[in-house]
Amino acid sequence: MRNLLPPVLAVLAFGLSPAAASDRDVAFFKSVRGEWVGPGEIVAGKYKGTKFTCTLTGDTHDSKIGMKLDGNCRVGVFSQRMSATIERRGKGYRGTFLDGAAGKGLDIVGGTVSSTRVVMSLNRDKLKGAMLARMRGKDAMNVTVSVRVDKELVPVIGMNLKRVDAAPVGALSRK
């Protein structure tokens, strides 16, 4: 019994083992698989008040811990392709939003995963920020993108997505 005390204390002090953390991460990313649709709004900055609607498909990587989101967001008749890729590399996460900071997007430079949410660090030149995606049950996800202004994170984009692949579409009801 004495020999078990140090490992038990270590687990209590530092949280889950790497294997348990990986299982939790995989479970979260699998929960994002599917078709998502919902409204969003720019809540700060030059385009504050602009409302948009996104249609996204979530999937997991074949051989890596992570996920891919792909689709588009539209404002009126204008549509913009959206994509994000996140994958575990070593003890952290890396990825891109759109084509990454080398193009017109952002780099994902780190992050954490819990059973119901991910928080990813975003970077583009001097712009630093975070993206929080939180599952609200199995069929709803809220996404907030914030940027660092001085020492504070300021939300700039918010989205409320609903899963649409689980519901029958175009089904006729019998009476």
Secondary structure, 3 states (H helix, E strand, C coil): CHHHHHHHHHHHHHCCCHHHHHHHHHHHHHHCCEEEEEEEEECCCCCCCCEEEEEEEEEECCCCCEEEEEEEEEECCEEEEEEEEEEEECCEEEEEECCCCCCCCEEEEEEEECCCEEEEEEEECCEEEEEEEEECCCCEEEEEEEEEECCEEEEEEEEEEEECCCCCCCCCCCC
